[in-house]
Amino acid sequence: MQPSFASRDLLREPQPGDRWMVVAAHPDDETFVCGSMIAAAVSAGARVHVVCCSRGELGESVIALPAGSTLANVREAEVREAAAFLGATIEVLHFADSGFDGMPAPGSLCAEGVEVVAAALGECMRRQQPDVVVVFDGSDGHRDHHLVRDAVHRANQHRANQQRALVAEVVLPNSLMRRWLAEAAQARPDAAYHAIDPASFGRPDTDITDVLDHRHLLDLRMQAMALPRSQHTPFHGFSNDLTEAFLGIDYIVRTNR
C-alpha cells in the first residue's frame, strides 16, 4: 500500500514503506555523491534501490587490475559492494561510459541520448514505483551526469501524475566548489578542472532548496567511499574541513519539473 504523505516531507522524514531510487551515471557516484542520502533513508526504514547507468569503463584506475579482469568488471563489482554496504539494492544498466570529452562511443550514454536513457530509467521506475528519486545534478561538469539528470526528469514526466516522484538533485554549491578549486590548484595542478571558470563551477547557492545535515553518518559514508578501491575520491588529498563540508552536509534542489 502506498504510504500516506500528506502530513510529512518525504525528503526530510523518510519512513518504513517509502520507496527511494538513486540514479547514478557511473559506479562510485552513488557513494561519492549520494552516500549520506542512501544511508539516511535506509536507517529510517525506506527501501532504497540504486540504478547505475554504466560500468564506468573510461575512468582511470588507481590500482593494478587483477589478471584477466577489466576496469568495467572491477567497477561494477565495487558499486555492487558499496550499495550492499549502505543497505540498498542495485541494478546496472547496459550503457557505456561516455568519458569526460571527445566523441562519445556508440552505445555510450551521450551517444544514445536523453530519450533512450529516459526510456530505460522509465522501465526501472515502472518496476520500483519510487516515491523519491535522487540524482546528481552534474555540478562537476561531466556530460554523463548532465544527461542522466535530464533523463531522470524526462522519465518522471512520462509517469502518470499520481505516480510521479519527488526528484531531489544533489548539488555542489558554487561556494564549496570555489574552495575545492583553490585547494585543487595546490594538490593537483595538472587537473582538467582548473580550466573551468570558478564563477560557473557548481550550482548557484541561491538555487538550493534544502540543506540536510548528515554529519552523524560521516564515518559510515567514509567507509562506503573506501570500497571503490580502483578510484580516488574527489576529496583525496584535501583538508579535513573541506572534506567534511562536502560529505557531512547534502545540498539539494528538489523539483518535479
Secondary structure per residue as TSV (DSSP state, phi and psi in degrees):
chain	resnum	aa	ss	phi	psi
A	1	M	-	360.0	137.7
A	2	Q	-	-65.3	128.4
A	3	P	-	-65.9	157.8
A	4	S	-	-83.1	125.4
A	5	F	-	-109.5	-1.9
A	6	A	T	-61.2	-33.9
A	7	S	T	-104.7	10.6
A	8	R	S	-147.3	164.6
A	9	D	-	-94.0	113.5
A	10	L	T	-57.2	-37.6
A	11	L	T	-73.7	-41.6
A	12	R	T	-91.6	-18.1
A	13	E	S	-131.2	60.2
A	14	P	-	-63.0	148.5
A	15	Q	-	-139.2	164.4
A	16	P	T	-55.5	137.9
A	17	G	T	98.8	-20.5
A	18	D	-	-70.6	150.2
A	19	R	E	-120.4	121.3
A	20	W	E	-115.2	144.8
A	21	M	E	-125.9	130.2
A	22	V	E	-111.6	121.1
A	23	V	E	-108.0	124.2
A	24	A	E	-121.0	145.2
A	25	A	S	-76.9	-40.0
A	26	H	S	-135.6	156.8
A	27	P	T	-56.2	140.4
A	28	D	T	90.2	-19.2
A	29	D	H	-58.8	-36.4
A	30	E	H	-63.7	-33.4
A	31	T	H	-94.1	-45.8
A	32	F	H	-63.4	-33.2
A	33	V	T	-105.2	-43.3
A	34	C	T	-116.5	10.9
A	35	G	H	-57.8	-42.8
A	36	S	H	-69.4	-35.1
A	37	M	H	-62.8	-43.5
A	38	I	H	-62.8	-50.1
A	39	A	H	-61.7	-40.6
A	40	A	H	-65.5	-43.3
A	41	A	H	-66.4	-43.7
A	42	V	H	-62.4	-43.8
A	43	S	H	-64.1	-25.3
A	44	A	T	-85.3	-4.7
A	45	G	T	101.0	1.3
A	46	A	-	-73.3	154.4
A	47	R	E	-92.2	123.7
A	48	V	E	-116.4	128.8
A	49	H	E	-120.3	125.4
A	50	V	E	-96.5	132.3
A	51	V	E	-114.7	113.5
A	52	C	E	-102.4	121.8
A	53	C	E	-80.9	-18.8
A	54	S	E	-144.3	177.1
A	55	R	-	-103.4	5.7
A	56	G	-	63.7	36.4
A	57	E	T	-72.8	-12.2
A	58	L	T	-98.4	8.0
A	59	G	S	-71.2	168.9
A	60	E	-	-103.8	118.6
A	61	S	-	-75.5	139.3
A	62	V	S	-101.4	7.6
A	63	I	S	-127.2	160.5
A	64	A	-	-75.7	127.5
A	65	L	-	-71.5	144.9
A	66	P	-	-58.3	148.6
A	67	A	T	-56.4	133.2
A	68	G	T	79.3	1.9
A	69	S	-	-103.8	166.3
A	70	T	-	-121.0	161.9
A	71	L	H	-62.7	-35.6
A	72	A	H	-60.4	-43.9
A	73	N	H	-64.6	-43.0
A	74	V	H	-64.1	-45.8
A	75	R	H	-70.0	-33.9
A	76	E	H	-64.5	-42.0
A	77	A	H	-62.0	-38.2
A	78	E	H	-65.6	-42.9
A	79	V	H	-68.0	-34.7
A	80	R	H	-67.4	-39.6
A	81	E	H	-66.2	-43.8
A	82	A	H	-66.2	-42.3
A	83	A	H	-62.3	-43.8
A	84	A	H	-63.3	-39.6
A	85	F	H	-60.4	-39.5
A	86	L	H	-79.7	-8.6
A	87	G	T	94.6	15.4
A	88	A	-	-103.9	154.9
A	89	T	E	-86.9	166.9
A	90	I	E	-151.9	150.0
A	91	E	E	-138.2	148.8
A	92	V	E	-116.3	123.3
A	93	L	E	-80.7	175.7
A	94	H	E	-92.2	-1.1
A	95	F	E	-71.9	152.5
A	96	A	B	-93.1	158.5
A	97	D	-	-69.1	132.7
A	98	S	-	-84.1	-16.7
A	99	G	-	77.8	171.5
A	100	F	S	-76.7	-33.4
A	101	D	S	-154.9	-175.0
A	102	G	S	84.6	178.5
A	103	M	S	-71.1	119.9
A	104	P	-	-68.3	138.3
A	105	A	-	-70.6	152.5
A	106	P	T	-54.5	137.1
A	107	G	T	88.2	-7.4
A	108	S	B	-79.7	165.4
A	109	L	H	-55.6	-48.7
A	110	C	H	-73.5	-29.9
A	111	A	H	-70.5	-36.1
A	112	E	H	-73.5	-39.6
A	113	G	-	93.6	168.2
A	114	V	H	-61.3	-44.6
A	115	E	H	-64.1	-40.5
A	116	V	H	-67.9	-45.1
A	117	V	H	-65.6	-39.2
A	118	A	H	-62.0	-37.3
A	119	A	H	-63.4	-41.7
A	120	A	H	-65.5	-42.6
A	121	L	H	-69.3	-32.2
A	122	G	H	-62.6	-36.9
A	123	E	H	-66.4	-39.4
A	124	C	H	-61.7	-43.2
A	125	M	H	-64.2	-37.7
A	126	R	H	-60.6	-40.1
A	127	R	H	-76.4	-40.4
A	128	Q	H	-88.5	-25.1
A	129	Q	-	49.8	57.4
A	130	P	-	-72.2	145.0
A	131	D	S	-88.2	-30.6
A	132	V	E	-131.5	134.2
A	133	V	E	-120.2	128.4
A	134	V	E	-111.5	132.3
A	135	V	E	-147.7	147.2
A	136	F	E	-73.1	139.4
A	137	D	-	-84.8	-5.9
A	138	G	-	86.1	25.3
A	139	S	T	-60.1	-18.2
A	140	D	T	-84.7	-7.6
A	141	G	-	91.8	-1.8
A	142	H	-	-71.3	130.1
A	143	R	H	-65.8	-31.7
A	144	D	H	-65.2	-38.1
A	145	H	H	-65.3	-40.7
A	146	H	H	-62.1	-46.3
A	147	L	H	-64.4	-44.2
A	148	V	H	-64.7	-39.7
A	149	R	H	-57.5	-48.8
A	150	D	H	-64.2	-37.4
A	151	A	H	-66.9	-36.6
A	152	V	H	-60.3	-47.4
A	153	H	H	-64.5	-39.9
A	154	R	H	-64.0	-44.2
A	155	A	H	-63.5	-39.3
A	156	N	H	-68.0	-36.1
A	157	Q	H	-64.0	-31.3
A	158	H	T	-76.4	-11.7
A	159	R	S	-78.6	156.5
A	160	A	-	-61.7	151.9
A	161	N	G	-51.6	-43.7
A	162	Q	G	-73.2	-10.7
A	163	Q	G	-103.0	-7.7
A	164	R	-	-65.7	141.0
A	165	A	-	-91.4	159.5
A	166	L	E	-74.1	122.4
A	167	V	E	-99.5	123.7
A	168	A	E	-112.7	111.9
A	169	E	E	-87.3	121.0
A	170	V	E	-80.1	126.8
A	171	V	E	-123.0	159.7
A	172	L	-	-108.9	107.0
A	173	P	B	-62.2	145.0
A	174	N	H	-56.7	-37.8
A	175	S	H	-61.3	-39.3
A	176	L	H	-73.9	-37.0
A	177	M	H	-66.2	-31.9
A	178	R	H	-64.6	-41.7
A	179	R	H	-64.3	-39.7
A	180	W	H	-61.3	-46.3
A	181	L	H	-62.8	-38.8
A	182	A	H	-63.4	-42.3
A	183	E	H	-72.7	-37.5
A	184	A	H	-64.3	-32.1
A	185	A	H	-60.8	-29.9
A	186	Q	H	-89.4	-40.4
A	187	A	H	-77.4	-38.1
A	188	R	-	-138.0	75.0
A	189	P	T	-64.7	-16.1
A	190	D	T	-97.4	4.4
A	191	A	-	-67.8	144.9
A	192	A	G	-65.5	-24.2
A	193	Y	G	-62.5	-20.9
A	194	H	G	-69.6	-14.0
A	195	A	G	-79.8	-9.4
A	196	I	S	-82.2	138.5
A	197	D	-	-66.7	120.4
A	198	P	G	-56.0	-30.9
A	199	A	G	-66.6	-24.9
A	200	S	G	-107.1	3.6
A	201	F	S	-88.1	124.3
A	202	G	S	87.1	-175.1
A	203	R	B	-97.4	136.6
A	204	P	-	-53.6	134.1
A	205	D	G	-59.2	-28.3
A	206	T	G	-70.1	-15.1
A	207	D	G	-77.8	-21.1
A	208	I	-	-68.3	130.1
A	209	T	-	-101.4	-25.8
A	210	D	E	-141.7	136.9
A	211	V	E	-120.5	114.1
A	212	L	E	-109.1	121.1
A	213	D	E	-86.0	108.7
A	214	H	-	-117.7	29.1
A	215	R	G	-63.1	-25.7
A	216	H	G	-67.8	-14.4
A	217	L	G	-103.5	7.9
A	218	L	H	-61.5	-43.6
A	219	D	H	-62.5	-43.5
A	220	L	H	-62.5	-42.8
A	221	R	H	-64.4	-40.7
A	222	M	H	-62.6	-37.8
A	223	Q	H	-63.6	-43.0
A	224	A	H	-65.0	-38.5
A	225	M	H	-69.7	-19.1
A	226	A	T	-78.5	-13.6
A	227	L	S	-74.1	-35.6
A	228	P	-	-74.2	82.3
A	229	R	T	-70.9	-20.0
A	230	S	T	-78.1	-9.1
A	231	Q	S	-125.6	137.9
A	232	H	-	-74.7	142.4
A	233	T	-	-70.7	157.3
A	234	P	T	-62.5	-11.6
A	235	F	T	-105.0	8.2
A	236	H	T	-61.3	124.5
A	237	G	T	85.5	1.9
A	238	F	-	-94.7	168.3
A	239	S	-	-66.0	155.7
A	240	N	H	-62.0	-38.1
A	241	D	H	-62.7	-44.1
A	242	L	H	-71.7	-38.8
A	243	T	H	-60.7	-44.1
A	244	E	H	-66.7	-34.2
A	245	A	H	-63.1	-36.4
A	246	F	H	-78.5	-41.8
A	247	L	H	-96.3	-19.5
A	248	G	S	-89.4	-18.9
A	249	I	E	-125.0	135.8
A	250	D	E	-107.4	130.9
A	251	Y	E	-106.9	125.3
A	252	I	E	-125.3	141.0
A	253	V	E	-114.7	111.1
A	254	R	E	-92.0	139.7
A	255	T	E	-159.9	156.2
A	256	N	-	-126.7	29.7
A	257	R	-	-67.0	360.0
